[in-house]
Amino acid sequence: MERDYWYTTGRGLTDLETPEQVGRTAAERTLRRLGARQTSTCQVPVVFDPETAAELMGAVFVDFETDLLSGMHAPLNQVAFDKFVCD
């Protein structure tokens, strides 16, 4: 079963997408998955859609910010940051 979702956020009612627009976007995202198939095990680059990438990077940077604010900004953390972000 192929499925996906979409949502809208805003500070006021006029900032929100219409229910039709939300439904259309969710349907488009679902239809992109049709015909997907499982592949054999292999090493490949991973590509995230923009929403997932933003969530993932936000979580990573919150962790680094927490370390920095808590005083755990030892050279080891800098090496880990450089390796993760710069490689």
Secondary structure, 3 states (H helix, E strand, C coil): CCCCCCCCCCCCHHHCCCHHHHHHHHHHHHHHCCCCCCCCCCCCCCCCCHHHHHHHHHHHHHHHHHHHHCCCCCHHHHHHHHHHHHC
